[in-house]
């Protein structure tokens, strides 16, 4: 099982942390370097178009990281494909793949916010059709240097070449999904690896959707090895469970309470947090040993997962604490997961 980290490049300017955007990004690149040194497998950068985040151009951030690393895989988390031009998405990540000597990946999805639609002149009513069409074009470009393609939302391609071509053939494209059965079924039919965002509730409740993904993939003739399942989860590790919980909760509660004001959710309480941190809950917050055990339990409940990615930014923790958490993930969580993976073969 691969272990990694996803970041949304939190912007601390104007907060009580009050560090500049430039310093925030410098620290993020340092964390990506540290993740590689700690032995983690992958680092992802999200895409948002909001004041709270600095990740509107994730391929640029990942390219900076590519110049400072040698082994760790670099991925989007996610690329908001509905609001992007698939030609430019492919070109950006093909370039990243060349710069990183074959370490680039994409996780493409529809995103959990909608600011990109008016920003790029798109209609929210086309939310589903935009994504389906653009995913079709992106996969076409991945398979063909010269592209013949016609759609509703973009000008046709009539044999134009799309360059550069990546070092990897094919460059990995994962489908990032939330909780809609149609997304799981589509990913299985296409034979794309699946990255499931599980940020609340109980993880085992996603098992029917993961089973649907695998069944649709099987029907489409894809091998079980091709149908990888990854999980994007909120999490944090510290030396003890109490330390991890006490450090993570304040920022987590503030972040989700703020988002809840936009979406009609109630304020986050410590009781809500502890329920989500319980053995069956989605939050991976605790000591390294507790978190490793919980990841393995989640993997079993989902029928086996290939990758787990931690999202720690949501708690707005100081850089030094994130660096220590990365160290613990690499030195005390990852070895447990890898040992269990070997024993399961």
C-alpha positions as CSV (number, residue, x, y, z in Angstrom):
1,X,0.0,0.0,0.0
2,X,1.3,3.4,-0.9
3,X,1.2,6.2,1.6
4,X,1.2,9.9,0.7
5,X,0.0,13.4,1.6
6,X,-2.3,15.8,-0.2
7,X,-2.1,19.5,0.3
8,X,-4.4,22.4,-0.6
9,X,-1.6,24.9,-0.2
10,X,-3.3,26.8,2.6
11,X,-2.9,30.6,2.4
12,X,-2.1,32.0,5.9
13,X,-1.9,35.7,4.9
14,X,-4.3,37.7,7.0
15,X,-4.8,34.9,9.5
16,X,-3.4,34.7,13.0
17,X,-0.4,32.9,11.4
18,X,0.0,35.9,9.1
19,X,2.8,34.6,6.9
20,X,3.1,35.6,3.3
21,X,1.9,33.5,0.3
22,X,5.5,33.2,-0.8
23,X,6.5,31.8,2.6
24,X,3.6,29.4,2.6
25,X,4.6,28.0,-0.7
26,X,8.3,27.8,0.3
27,X,7.2,25.8,3.3
28,X,5.0,23.5,1.2
29,X,8.0,22.7,-1.1
30,X,10.0,21.9,2.0
31,X,7.3,19.5,3.2
32,X,7.3,17.7,-0.2
33,X,11.1,17.3,0.0
34,X,10.7,16.1,3.6
35,X,8.0,13.6,2.6
36,X,10.5,12.1,0.1
37,X,13.3,11.9,2.7
38,X,10.9,10.3,5.1
39,X,10.1,7.5,2.6
40,X,6.6,8.5,1.6
41,X,5.4,7.4,-1.9
42,X,3.4,10.3,-3.2
43,X,2.5,13.9,-2.7
44,X,-0.6,15.6,-4.2
45,X,-1.6,19.2,-4.6
46,X,-5.2,20.2,-4.9
47,X,-6.8,22.9,-7.1
48,X,-9.0,25.6,-5.7
49,X,-9.9,29.2,-6.7
50,X,-10.6,30.7,-3.3
51,X,-8.7,33.1,-1.1
52,X,-8.0,30.4,1.5
53,X,-5.7,28.4,-0.8
54,X,-2.7,29.0,-3.1
55,X,-3.2,26.0,-5.3
56,X,-5.0,27.4,-8.4
57,X,-2.0,26.2,-10.5
58,X,-1.1,22.9,-9.0
59,X,1.2,21.8,-11.9
60,X,3.4,24.8,-11.3
61,X,3.8,23.9,-7.6
62,X,4.5,20.3,-8.5
63,X,7.1,21.3,-11.1
64,X,8.9,23.3,-8.4
65,X,8.8,20.1,-6.2
66,X,10.1,18.0,-9.2
67,X,13.2,20.1,-9.3
68,X,13.9,19.4,-5.6
69,X,13.0,15.7,-5.4
70,X,14.1,12.4,-7.2
71,X,11.7,9.6,-6.2
72,X,8.4,10.7,-4.8
73,X,5.5,10.6,-7.2
74,X,3.8,14.0,-7.8
75,X,0.1,14.2,-8.5
76,X,-2.9,16.6,-8.6
77,X,-5.5,16.1,-5.9
78,X,-7.7,16.9,-7.7
79,X,-7.5,18.6,-11.1
80,X,-10.9,20.3,-11.5
81,X,-11.4,19.0,-15.0
82,X,-14.9,20.4,-15.5
83,X,-13.4,23.9,-15.5
84,X,-10.2,23.2,-17.5
85,X,-9.2,22.7,-21.0
86,X,-8.1,19.0,-21.3
87,X,-5.5,19.9,-23.9
88,X,-3.8,22.3,-21.4
89,X,-4.2,19.8,-18.6
90,X,-2.4,17.1,-20.5
91,X,0.3,19.5,-21.7
92,X,1.0,20.7,-18.1
93,X,1.2,17.2,-16.7
94,X,3.2,15.8,-19.6
95,X,5.7,18.6,-19.0
96,X,5.7,17.8,-15.3
97,X,6.3,14.2,-16.2
98,X,9.4,15.1,-18.3
99,X,10.7,17.4,-15.6
100,X,10.3,14.7,-12.9
101,X,11.7,11.9,-15.0
102,X,8.4,10.0,-15.1
103,X,6.9,10.7,-11.7
104,X,3.7,12.7,-12.6
105,X,0.1,11.6,-12.1
106,X,-3.3,13.2,-12.3
107,X,-6.3,12.7,-10.1
108,X,-9.1,14.4,-12.1
109,X,-12.5,15.2,-10.6
110,X,-15.3,17.8,-10.5
111,X,-14.1,19.4,-7.3
112,X,-16.1,20.2,-4.1
113,X,-16.4,24.0,-4.8
114,X,-18.0,25.8,-7.7
115,X,-16.1,29.1,-7.9
116,X,-14.3,27.9,-11.0
117,X,-17.5,27.9,-13.1
118,X,-18.2,31.6,-13.2
119,X,-14.5,32.4,-13.1
120,X,-14.0,30.6,-16.4
121,X,-17.3,31.5,-18.0
122,X,-19.0,28.1,-17.5
123,X,-22.6,27.3,-16.6
124,X,-23.2,25.3,-13.4
125,X,-26.1,23.6,-15.1
126,X,-23.5,21.8,-17.3
127,X,-21.7,20.4,-14.2
128,X,-22.1,16.8,-15.2
129,X,-21.9,17.0,-19.0
130,X,-18.7,19.2,-18.8
131,X,-16.9,16.6,-16.8
132,X,-18.0,13.6,-18.8
133,X,-17.0,15.3,-22.1
134,X,-13.7,16.6,-20.9
135,X,-12.7,13.3,-19.3
136,X,-13.4,11.7,-22.7
137,X,-11.2,14.2,-24.5
138,X,-8.4,13.9,-21.9
139,X,-8.3,10.1,-22.3
140,X,-8.3,10.5,-26.0
141,X,-5.3,12.8,-25.9
142,X,-3.5,10.3,-23.6
143,X,-4.0,7.5,-26.1
144,X,-3.4,9.5,-29.3
145,X,-0.7,11.9,-30.4
146,X,-3.0,13.1,-33.2
147,X,-6.5,13.7,-31.9
148,X,-9.8,13.3,-33.7
149,X,-12.6,14.4,-31.3
150,X,-15.9,16.3,-31.4
151,X,-17.9,17.5,-28.4
152,X,-20.5,20.0,-27.2
153,X,-18.5,22.3,-25.0
154,X,-15.2,22.7,-26.9
155,X,-14.1,23.2,-30.4
156,X,-13.4,19.9,-32.3
157,X,-10.0,18.5,-32.8
158,X,-9.4,17.3,-36.4
159,X,-6.1,15.5,-36.2
160,X,-4.0,18.1,-34.4
161,X,-1.0,16.8,-32.5
162,X,-0.9,17.5,-28.7
163,X,2.6,18.0,-27.3
164,X,4.7,17.4,-25.4
165,X,4.2,13.7,-24.9
166,X,4.9,12.4,-21.4
167,X,7.8,10.0,-20.4
168,X,5.3,7.6,-19.0
169,X,3.1,5.8,-21.5
170,X,0.4,6.0,-20.3
171,X,0.7,8.8,-17.8
172,X,-1.5,7.6,-14.8
173,X,-4.9,9.2,-14.5
174,X,-7.0,8.5,-11.5
175,X,-10.7,9.5,-11.1
176,X,-11.4,11.4,-7.9
177,X,-14.9,10.7,-6.6
178,X,-17.1,11.6,-3.7
179,X,-20.2,9.6,-3.1
180,X,-22.3,9.3,-6.3
181,X,-22.8,5.8,-7.7
182,X,-22.5,7.1,-11.3
183,X,-18.9,8.3,-10.7
184,X,-17.9,4.9,-9.3
185,X,-19.5,3.1,-12.1
186,X,-17.9,5.3,-14.8
187,X,-14.5,4.9,-13.3
188,X,-14.9,1.1,-13.3
189,X,-16.2,1.0,-16.9
190,X,-13.2,3.1,-18.1
191,X,-10.8,1.0,-16.1
192,X,-9.4,4.1,-14.3
193,X,-7.9,3.8,-10.8
194,X,-10.2,5.3,-8.2
195,X,-9.4,7.9,-5.5
196,X,-12.2,8.1,-3.0
197,X,-12.5,11.2,-0.9
198,X,-13.7,10.0,2.5
199,X,-13.7,13.0,4.8
200,X,-16.6,12.2,7.1
201,X,-19.0,9.5,8.3
202,X,-17.9,5.9,8.6
203,X,-15.5,4.5,6.0
204,X,-17.1,1.1,5.6
205,X,-20.3,2.7,4.2
206,X,-18.4,3.2,1.0
207,X,-18.0,-0.5,0.4
208,X,-21.1,-0.9,-1.8
209,X,-19.8,1.9,-4.1
210,X,-16.3,0.4,-4.2
211,X,-17.9,-3.0,-5.0
212,X,-19.9,-1.3,-7.8
213,X,-16.7,0.1,-9.2
214,X,-15.0,-3.3,-9.2
215,X,-18.1,-5.0,-10.7
216,X,-18.4,-2.5,-13.5
217,X,-14.7,-2.8,-14.2
218,X,-14.9,-6.6,-14.4
219,X,-17.9,-6.4,-16.8
220,X,-15.8,-4.1,-19.0
221,X,-13.0,-6.6,-19.1
222,X,-10.5,-4.8,-16.9
223,X,-8.2,-6.9,-14.7
224,X,-8.4,-6.6,-10.9
225,X,-4.8,-5.2,-10.9
226,X,-5.9,-2.3,-13.1
227,X,-8.8,-1.4,-10.7
228,X,-6.9,0.2,-8.0
229,X,-8.6,2.0,-5.1
230,X,-7.1,4.8,-3.1
231,X,-8.5,6.9,-0.3
232,X,-8.1,10.6,0.4
233,X,-8.7,11.1,4.1
234,X,-8.3,13.9,6.7
235,X,-5.6,12.9,9.2
236,X,-2.7,13.8,11.4
237,X,-0.3,11.9,13.6
238,X,1.6,12.9,16.7
239,X,3.6,11.0,19.4
240,X,0.4,10.3,21.3
241,X,-3.3,10.2,20.5
242,X,-4.1,13.0,22.9
243,X,-1.5,15.2,21.4
244,X,-2.7,14.5,17.9
245,X,-6.3,15.2,18.8
246,X,-5.6,18.3,20.8
247,X,-3.5,19.8,18.1
248,X,-5.7,18.9,15.2
249,X,-9.2,19.7,16.5
250,X,-9.2,23.5,16.8
251,X,-8.2,24.2,13.2
252,X,-10.3,21.3,11.9
253,X,-13.4,22.6,13.8
254,X,-12.8,26.2,12.6
255,X,-12.3,25.1,9.0
256,X,-15.4,22.9,8.8
257,X,-17.6,25.3,10.7
258,X,-16.7,28.0,8.2
259,X,-17.5,25.8,5.2
260,X,-20.6,24.7,7.0
261,X,-21.8,28.3,7.0
262,X,-21.9,28.2,3.2
263,X,-23.5,24.8,3.0
264,X,-25.9,24.8,6.0
265,X,-23.9,22.4,8.2
266,X,-24.1,22.8,12.0
267,X,-20.9,24.0,13.9
268,X,-18.4,21.2,14.6
269,X,-18.1,20.2,18.2
270,X,-15.6,18.1,20.0
271,X,-18.1,15.3,20.2
272,X,-18.5,15.3,16.4
273,X,-14.8,15.2,16.1
274,X,-14.3,12.3,18.5
275,X,-17.1,10.3,16.7
276,X,-15.3,10.8,13.4
277,X,-12.0,9.8,15.1
278,X,-13.5,6.6,16.5
279,X,-12.4,3.2,15.1
280,X,-15.0,3.2,12.3
281,X,-14.9,6.9,11.6
282,X,-13.2,8.5,8.7
283,X,-10.7,10.7,10.5
284,X,-7.1,9.3,10.8
285,X,-6.0,11.2,13.8
286,X,-3.9,9.6,16.5
287,X,-0.6,8.1,17.4
288,X,1.3,6.4,14.6
289,X,0.4,2.9,15.9
290,X,-3.3,3.8,16.2
291,X,-3.4,5.3,12.7
292,X,-1.6,2.4,11.1
293,X,-4.1,0.0,12.7
294,X,-7.0,2.1,11.6
295,X,-5.8,2.3,7.9
296,X,-5.4,-1.4,7.8
297,X,-8.9,-1.8,9.2
298,X,-10.3,0.6,6.6
299,X,-8.5,-1.2,3.8
300,X,-10.1,-4.5,4.9
301,X,-13.6,-2.9,5.1
302,X,-13.2,-1.7,1.5
303,X,-11.9,-4.9,0.2
304,X,-8.3,-3.7,-0.1
305,X,-6.9,-0.3,-1.0
306,X,-3.7,0.6,-2.9
307,X,-3.0,4.1,-1.7
308,X,-3.9,6.2,1.3
309,X,-3.3,10.0,1.2
310,X,-3.4,12.2,4.3
311,X,-4.8,15.7,4.1
312,X,-3.5,17.7,7.1
313,X,-3.9,21.3,5.8
314,X,-7.5,21.5,7.0
315,X,-6.3,22.1,10.6
316,X,-4.0,25.0,9.7
317,X,-1.2,23.5,11.8
318,X,2.2,25.2,12.0
319,X,4.9,24.1,9.6
320,X,7.1,22.4,12.3
321,X,4.2,20.2,13.5
322,X,3.4,19.2,9.9
323,X,7.1,18.3,9.3
324,X,7.1,16.1,12.4
325,X,3.9,14.4,11.3
326,X,5.4,13.7,8.0
327,X,8.4,12.1,9.7
328,X,6.1,9.9,11.8
329,X,4.1,8.8,8.8
330,X,7.3,7.8,7.0
331,X,9.1,6.1,9.8
332,X,6.4,4.6,11.9
333,X,3.2,4.3,9.8
334,X,4.5,3.4,6.4
335,X,6.6,0.4,7.6
336,X,3.6,-1.2,9.2
337,X,1.5,-0.8,6.1
338,X,4.2,-2.2,3.9
339,X,4.8,-5.2,6.1
340,X,1.1,-6.1,6.1
341,X,1.0,-5.7,2.3
342,X,3.9,-8.1,1.9
343,X,2.3,-10.7,4.3
344,X,-1.0,-10.4,2.4
345,X,0.6,-11.5,-0.9
